[in-house]
Structure formats: C-alpha cells, structure tokens
Amino acid sequence: MAAVNGPGSTVVSGSVEVLDAVLVEFPEAKRIPVDYASHSPQVEEVRGELAEALAGVEPREGRVPFYSTVTGRLMDTAELDAGYWYRNLRETVEF
C-alpha cells in the first residue's frame, strides 16, 4: 500500500508486473504515470542518495500545527530530519 486516502481510495505501488496484475483484478483502477514507485521497497535503492541530498536539512520548530502522514499524529516540526523524510517516501501514507 502506498497511500490510504480513504475507504474508497487506496494507492498501491510496486513493480510494473505486480501493478499490471492489480489492473487485471480491478479494472476500475487507474495507473498513475510516475518515474518511481514511492512508498515501496524500490525506494530502498535510493536511500543513500536521498540521505546525501537531505544531509543539509535542519528542521526547526514551526508555528503551524503539523500532522504527519507517516505517524498519524501531531508532530513537532523539529523532528522532520532526513530520516523522517526517507520514511515519508518509503512508508505507507495514512490520511
């Protein structure tokens, strides 16, 4: 599962072969054209590159309440380091 947007809207991600099978099983489903499979094991292949790109991210406390789609809870934005953003790209989004 890539994202659970609600009872009638779920996004799956993965290999092309698996997604083709999903489309056969659920013909009402739609393919979203993207270059990579976010929220799937494929993200693990770019973990090092992503960590390097985000190394300079310095989170700080915000003034607007921030509800995380990773944890499902209110978070202090000072916790939004590179590790958080990797998890955000790798794990299922929970709306």
Kinemage of the C-alpha trace (Angstrom):
@kinemage 1
@onewidth
@group {chain A} dominant
@subgroup {mainchain}
@vectorlist {calphas} color= white
{ca met a 1} P 0.000 0.000 0.000
{ca ala a 2} L 1.392 3.355 -0.957
{ca ala a 3} L -1.406 5.538 0.420
{ca val a 4} L -4.720 5.034 2.159
{ca asn a 5} L -6.630 8.161 1.208
{ca gly a 6} L -9.987 6.951 2.475
{ca pro a 7} L -12.393 3.998 2.355
{ca gly a 8} L -12.776 4.253 -1.424
{ca ser a 9} L -9.334 5.461 -2.428
{ca thr a 10} L -6.167 3.447 -1.971
{ca val a 11} L -2.905 3.766 -3.892
{ca val a 12} L -0.628 0.789 -4.460
{ca ser a 13} L 2.926 0.873 -5.757
{ca gly a 14} L 5.464 -1.664 -6.841
{ca ser a 15} L 6.875 -3.398 -9.867
{ca val a 16} L 5.202 -2.991 -13.240
{ca glu a 17} L 4.324 -6.702 -13.280
{ca val a 18} L 2.513 -6.516 -9.953
{ca leu a 19} L 0.652 -3.353 -10.946
{ca asp a 20} L -0.396 -4.985 -14.233
{ca ala a 21} L -1.914 -7.830 -12.193
{ca val a 22} L -3.753 -5.333 -9.970
{ca leu a 23} L -5.227 -3.659 -13.048
{ca val a 24} L -6.476 -7.027 -14.333
{ca glu a 25} L -8.047 -7.844 -10.954
{ca phe a 26} L -9.524 -4.355 -10.501
{ca pro a 27} L -10.371 -2.965 -13.965
{ca glu a 28} L -11.783 0.234 -12.444
{ca ala a 29} L -8.310 1.055 -11.087
{ca lys a 30} L -6.161 3.662 -12.829
{ca arg a 31} L -2.415 3.769 -13.401
{ca ile a 32} L -0.740 7.000 -12.323
{ca pro a 33} L 2.229 7.827 -14.565
{ca val a 34} L 5.301 8.259 -12.340
{ca asp a 35} L 9.029 7.601 -12.724
{ca tyr a 36} L 9.479 5.654 -9.473
{ca ala a 37} L 7.421 3.627 -7.033
{ca ser a 38} L 7.213 5.769 -3.916
{ca his a 39} L 6.108 4.052 -0.723
{ca ser a 40} L 7.501 0.705 -1.888
{ca pro a 41} L 10.701 -1.314 -1.401
{ca gln a 42} L 12.050 0.302 -4.587
{ca val a 43} L 12.744 3.441 -2.538
{ca glu a 44} L 15.356 1.494 -0.551
{ca glu a 45} L 17.570 1.507 -3.666
{ca val a 46} L 17.997 5.291 -3.384
{ca arg a 47} L 18.258 5.549 0.406
{ca gly a 48} L 21.935 6.535 0.363
{ca glu a 49} L 21.455 9.071 -2.415
{ca leu a 50} L 18.460 10.541 -0.627
{ca ala a 51} L 20.338 10.733 2.695
{ca glu a 52} L 23.152 12.604 0.967
{ca ala a 53} L 20.733 15.010 -0.738
{ca leu a 54} L 18.934 15.704 2.565
{ca ala a 55} L 22.050 15.919 4.741
{ca gly a 56} L 21.784 19.693 4.960
{ca val a 57} L 18.168 19.707 6.127
{ca glu a 58} L 17.973 21.357 9.525
{ca pro a 59} L 14.448 21.083 10.902
{ca arg a 60} L 13.140 23.680 13.282
{ca glu a 61} L 10.062 24.228 15.338
{ca gly a 62} L 7.158 25.634 13.354
{ca arg a 63} L 4.254 27.809 14.376
{ca val a 64} L 1.560 25.918 12.443
{ca pro a 65} L 0.387 22.533 13.768
{ca phe a 66} L 1.861 19.712 11.669
{ca tyr a 67} L 0.054 16.378 11.379
{ca ser a 68} L 2.291 13.696 9.924
{ca thr a 69} L 1.069 11.268 7.289
{ca val a 70} L 3.855 8.942 8.489
{ca thr a 71} L 2.980 8.781 12.178
{ca gly a 72} L -0.658 9.872 12.039
{ca arg a 73} L -0.045 12.255 14.915
{ca leu a 74} L 0.682 15.871 15.642
{ca met a 75} L 4.460 16.342 15.479
{ca asp a 76} L 6.971 18.965 16.431
{ca thr a 77} L 8.451 20.015 13.098
{ca ala a 78} L 11.889 19.997 14.727
{ca glu a 79} L 11.651 16.192 14.292
{ca leu a 80} L 11.470 16.444 10.487
{ca asp a 81} L 15.053 15.434 9.750
{ca ala a 82} L 16.398 13.488 6.756
{ca gly a 83} L 15.378 10.193 8.382
{ca tyr a 84} L 11.787 11.378 8.681
{ca trp a 85} L 11.653 12.365 5.008
{ca tyr a 86} L 13.060 8.986 3.972
{ca arg a 87} L 10.315 7.285 5.997
{ca asn a 88} L 7.794 9.636 4.382
{ca leu a 89} L 8.869 8.440 0.933
{ca arg a 90} L 9.211 4.744 1.877
{ca glu a 91} L 6.269 4.014 4.193
{ca thr a 92} L 2.528 3.983 3.553
{ca val a 93} L 0.844 7.392 3.658
{ca glu a 94} L -2.055 7.408 6.129
{ca phe a 95} L -4.660 10.127 5.587
